[in-house]
Amino acid sequence: MTPTNAAIYRSQTCTPESLRTLAGYLELALDEGESVVLMRIGTEVRGVYVGNPSGAFEDLTDHGVVPAFQAEEMLALTQLGLNRITADDQQYRFMRSVRYIADRQAVVFTPT
């Protein structure tokens, strides 16, 4: 049996850069009482927004972009539903879900 990416992450002693990046956005979301929304913008980057994913796209706050490979690693190291990660000795709990915002698929990370 091959271990999953999440199992490999849990066995590592250092935090992958992609999860450090996600943790930074989770901190922003926690400060604002909102969620982190990750959306595809072309093939090279993914847009990162903080806000209420149930509202209008225009109400989300743009927080820049992350490289597509880093976003893909975030997804590979997390799963749909409840997640727990540790980034630089800080623990984070969040729900990962998928929804459509402005007719585009988005991945939502909601701190719990």
Backbone as JSON, one array per atom type, in Angstrom:
{
  "sequence": "MTPTNAAIYRSQTCTPESLRTLAGYLELALDEGESVVLMRIGTEVRGVYVGNPSGAFEDLTDHGVVPAFQAEEMLALTQLGLNRITADDQQYRFMRSVRYIADRQAVVFTPT",
  "N": [[0.84, -1.17, 0.0], [0.55, 2.21, -0.81], [1.59, 5.16, 0.87], [-0.47, 8.01, 1.64], [-0.3, 11.47, 0.53], [-0.91, 13.14, 2.67], [-0.35, 11.48, 4.85], [2.38, 11.21, 4.54], [3.15, 13.88, 4.97], [2.47, 14.14, 7.72], [4.43, 12.59, 8.83], [6.73, 14.01, 8.49], [9.38, 16.16, 9.69], [9.67, 18.85, 9.29], [7.79, 21.69, 8.2], [6.11, 21.76, 5.1], [6.56, 24.29, 2.57], [4.23, 25.06, 1.23], [2.2, 24.56, 3.11], [2.93, 26.31, 5.09], [2.4, 28.69, 3.8], [-0.4, 28.41, 3.44], [-1.12, 28.42, 6.16], [-0.5, 31.06, 6.85], [-2.48, 32.44, 5.4], [-4.71, 31.34, 6.67], [-4.41, 32.49, 9.18], [-4.99, 35.18, 8.56], [-7.68, 34.84, 7.83], [-8.74, 33.95, 10.26], [-8.36, 36.26, 11.81], [-10.2, 37.95, 10.62], [-12.54, 36.58, 10.87], [-13.44, 34.95, 8.81], [-13.25, 33.02, 5.72], [-10.73, 31.31, 3.74], [-10.36, 31.53, 0.31], [-9.59, 29.81, -2.57], [-8.9, 30.18, -5.91], [-8.8, 29.28, -9.37], [-6.78, 30.99, -11.69], [-6.09, 31.13, -14.69], [-3.33, 29.09, -15.9], [-0.98, 29.17, -14.45], [-1.12, 30.4, -11.9], [-2.98, 30.73, -8.79], [-5.69, 32.48, -7.46], [-6.0, 34.08, -4.31], [-8.31, 34.67, -1.83], [-10.0, 36.3, 0.88], [-12.83, 35.97, 2.83], [-16.45, 35.75, 2.95], [-17.55, 32.9, 1.53], [-20.11, 32.39, 0.74], [-21.24, 34.71, -0.04], [-21.23, 37.4, -2.46], [-18.85, 37.4, -5.15], [-17.51, 39.81, -5.45], [-17.42, 40.75, -2.88], [-15.38, 39.44, -1.63], [-12.09, 39.71, -0.32], [-9.22, 40.43, -2.06], [-6.17, 38.75, -1.86], [-3.89, 38.43, -3.31], [-1.83, 36.13, -5.22], [-0.91, 32.65, -5.52], [1.62, 30.39, -6.66], [0.64, 27.9, -9.03], [1.65, 25.29, -8.63], [2.18, 25.32, -5.91], [-0.34, 25.69, -4.79], [-1.52, 23.31, -5.66], [-0.06, 21.5, -4.14], [-0.93, 22.23, -1.59], [-3.54, 21.26, -1.73], [-3.02, 18.56, -2.11], [-1.94, 17.87, 0.33], [-3.95, 18.2, 2.11], [-7.42, 17.45, 2.87], [-10.84, 16.97, 1.79], [-13.3, 18.13, 4.06], [-12.8, 17.99, 7.64], [-9.67, 19.16, 8.75], [-6.42, 19.02, 10.22], [-3.5, 20.72, 10.73], [-0.02, 21.3, 11.32], [1.98, 24.05, 11.44], [5.06, 25.3, 11.68], [5.13, 24.79, 14.49], [2.64, 25.75, 15.27], [-0.73, 24.93, 15.59], [-3.45, 24.28, 13.38], [-6.89, 24.13, 12.7], [-9.3, 23.33, 10.31], [-11.99, 23.4, 7.94], [-12.15, 21.96, 4.78], [-13.65, 22.67, 1.74], [-15.56, 22.58, -1.32], [-16.86, 24.81, -3.67], [-18.95, 26.79, -5.89], [-18.22, 29.96, -7.08], [-19.14, 32.9, -8.56], [-19.52, 31.46, -10.94], [-17.23, 29.92, -11.06], [-15.18, 27.23, -9.99], [-14.19, 26.87, -6.63], [-11.9, 26.38, -3.94], [-12.42, 26.14, -0.55], [-11.19, 27.1, 2.56], [-12.02, 26.92, 5.78], [-11.47, 28.18, 8.9], [-11.83, 26.46, 12.04]],
  "CA": [[0.0, 0.0, 0.0], [1.3, 3.45, -0.9], [1.07, 6.15, 1.8], [-1.02, 9.21, 1.03], [0.5, 12.67, 0.74], [-1.18, 13.63, 4.02], [0.39, 10.62, 5.76], [3.79, 11.58, 4.4], [3.3, 15.16, 5.65], [2.44, 13.94, 9.17], [5.66, 11.95, 9.27], [7.85, 14.92, 8.28], [9.74, 16.96, 10.85], [9.55, 20.27, 8.97], [6.55, 22.03, 7.51], [6.27, 22.16, 3.69], [6.32, 25.71, 2.31], [2.84, 25.27, 0.85], [1.38, 24.61, 4.31], [3.26, 27.59, 5.75], [1.63, 29.71, 3.08], [-1.8, 28.23, 3.83], [-1.25, 28.86, 7.55], [-0.53, 32.52, 6.83], [-3.82, 32.87, 4.98], [-5.65, 30.97, 7.73], [-4.29, 33.53, 10.21], [-5.79, 36.33, 8.08], [-9.1, 34.48, 7.91], [-9.1, 33.94, 11.68], [-8.44, 37.66, 12.26], [-11.39, 38.59, 10.05], [-13.7, 35.73, 11.08], [-13.89, 34.57, 7.47], [-12.65, 31.84, 5.11], [-9.76, 31.49, 2.66], [-10.91, 31.0, -0.94], [-8.55, 29.59, -3.56], [-9.55, 30.06, -7.23], [-7.92, 29.2, -10.55], [-6.64, 32.15, -12.58], [-5.17, 30.64, -15.72], [-2.64, 27.83, -15.62], [0.24, 29.36, -13.66], [-1.36, 30.91, -10.54], [-4.3, 30.63, -8.18], [-6.01, 33.66, -6.68], [-6.33, 33.84, -2.91], [-9.25, 35.68, -1.32], [-10.51, 36.06, 2.23], [-14.18, 36.5, 2.95], [-17.55, 34.81, 3.07], [-17.74, 32.29, 0.22], [-21.54, 32.34, 0.41], [-21.62, 36.01, -0.57], [-20.84, 37.73, -3.84], [-17.42, 37.4, -5.43], [-17.01, 41.17, -5.25], [-17.26, 41.0, -1.45], [-14.16, 38.78, -1.17], [-10.9, 40.56, -0.34], [-8.12, 39.85, -2.84], [-4.91, 38.7, -1.14], [-2.81, 38.07, -4.22], [-1.81, 34.83, -5.9], [0.13, 31.66, -5.21], [1.9, 29.58, -7.84], [-0.24, 26.75, -9.18], [2.25, 24.1, -8.02], [2.05, 25.43, -4.45], [-1.76, 25.44, -4.51], [-1.75, 21.88, -5.84], [0.5, 20.81, -2.98], [-1.87, 22.47, -0.48], [-4.66, 20.34, -1.9], [-2.53, 17.19, -1.93], [-1.61, 17.64, 1.74], [-5.17, 18.34, 2.9], [-8.51, 16.65, 2.31], [-12.16, 17.53, 2.01], [-13.75, 17.92, 5.42], [-11.99, 18.51, 8.73], [-8.22, 19.0, 8.65], [-5.55, 19.55, 11.26], [-2.11, 20.79, 10.29], [0.9, 22.04, 12.17], [2.92, 24.84, 10.65], [6.0, 25.97, 12.58], [4.69, 24.55, 15.86], [1.29, 26.28, 15.5], [-1.72, 24.01, 15.05], [-4.6, 24.87, 12.71], [-8.01, 23.24, 12.35], [-10.14, 23.99, 9.32], [-12.78, 22.58, 7.03], [-11.91, 22.23, 3.36], [-14.82, 22.35, 0.94], [-15.53, 23.06, -2.7], [-18.12, 25.47, -4.06], [-18.85, 27.64, -7.08], [-18.36, 31.39, -6.83], [-19.07, 33.58, -9.86], [-19.43, 30.41, -11.96], [-15.92, 29.27, -11.05], [-14.98, 26.36, -8.85], [-13.26, 27.41, -5.63], [-11.63, 25.57, -2.76], [-12.62, 27.0, 0.61], [-10.6, 26.66, 3.81], [-12.7, 27.67, 6.84], [-10.96, 27.84, 10.23], [-12.85, 26.04, 13.01]],
  "C": [[0.89, 1.24, 0.0], [0.74, 4.47, 0.09], [0.53, 7.37, 1.06], [-0.1, 10.39, 1.28], [0.32, 13.21, 2.15], [-0.42, 12.79, 5.05], [1.88, 10.94, 5.71], [4.05, 12.9, 5.13], [3.36, 14.96, 7.16], [3.71, 13.29, 9.69], [6.88, 12.86, 9.12], [8.14, 15.72, 9.55], [9.68, 18.45, 10.55], [8.29, 20.49, 8.12], [6.82, 22.39, 6.05], [5.89, 23.63, 3.49], [4.86, 25.98, 1.94], [1.93, 25.36, 2.08], [1.7, 25.84, 5.16], [2.46, 28.73, 5.11], [0.16, 29.62, 3.45], [-2.02, 28.72, 5.26], [-1.3, 30.38, 7.65], [-1.89, 33.06, 6.42], [-4.87, 32.48, 6.0], [-5.6, 31.97, 8.88], [-5.1, 34.77, 9.82], [-7.28, 36.05, 8.22], [-9.57, 34.46, 9.36], [-9.27, 35.36, 12.21], [-9.73, 38.33, 11.81], [-12.66, 37.78, 10.27], [-14.3, 35.23, 9.78], [-13.21, 33.28, 7.02], [-11.6, 32.25, 4.08], [-10.35, 30.81, 1.43], [-9.78, 30.97, -1.96], [-9.23, 29.34, -4.91], [-8.5, 30.04, -8.34], [-7.98, 30.51, -11.33], [-5.64, 31.74, -13.64], [-4.47, 29.37, -15.27], [-1.48, 27.97, -14.64], [0.0, 29.76, -12.2], [-2.79, 30.64, -10.1], [-4.51, 31.88, -7.33], [-6.4, 33.27, -5.26], [-7.17, 35.02, -2.42], [-9.62, 35.31, 0.1], [-11.88, 36.71, 2.3], [-15.19, 35.39, 3.13], [-17.82, 34.2, 1.71], [-19.2, 32.15, -0.19], [-22.03, 33.64, -0.19], [-21.19, 36.18, -2.01], [-19.32, 37.73, -3.98], [-16.8, 38.76, -5.13], [-16.78, 41.5, -3.79], [-16.03, 40.31, -0.86], [-12.99, 39.75, -1.28], [-9.76, 39.82, -1.03], [-6.83, 39.91, -2.02], [-3.79, 38.17, -2.02], [-2.96, 36.69, -4.83], [-0.74, 33.94, -5.29], [0.39, 30.88, -6.48], [1.02, 28.34, -7.86], [0.34, 25.5, -8.51], [2.1, 24.12, -6.5], [0.6, 25.17, -4.03], [-2.08, 23.96, -4.64], [-1.2, 21.08, -4.66], [-0.37, 21.02, -1.74], [-3.02, 21.46, -0.53], [-4.22, 18.89, -1.67], [-2.29, 16.85, -0.46], [-2.8, 17.83, 2.68], [-6.25, 17.49, 2.24], [-9.82, 17.39, 2.51], [-12.6, 17.2, 3.42], [-12.77, 18.51, 6.42], [-10.52, 18.17, 8.54], [-7.55, 19.59, 9.88], [-4.14, 19.55, 10.7], [-1.31, 21.52, 11.35], [1.87, 22.74, 11.25], [3.78, 25.63, 11.63], [5.49, 25.97, 14.02], [3.34, 25.17, 16.22], [0.29, 25.32, 14.85], [-2.91, 24.78, 14.49], [-5.63, 23.78, 12.45], [-8.88, 24.01, 11.37], [-10.92, 22.94, 8.54], [-12.39, 22.97, 5.61], [-13.14, 21.79, 2.6], [-14.63, 22.92, -0.46], [-16.88, 23.7, -2.99], [-17.88, 26.27, -5.33], [-19.12, 29.08, -6.67], [-18.17, 32.08, -8.17], [-18.82, 32.58, -10.98], [-18.05, 29.78, -12.09], [-15.81, 28.38, -9.82], [-13.92, 26.96, -7.93], [-13.09, 26.4, -4.51], [-11.67, 26.53, -1.58], [-12.01, 26.34, 1.83], [-11.21, 27.53, 4.91], [-12.14, 27.26, 8.19], [-12.1, 27.45, 11.16], [-12.34, 26.25, 14.42]]
}
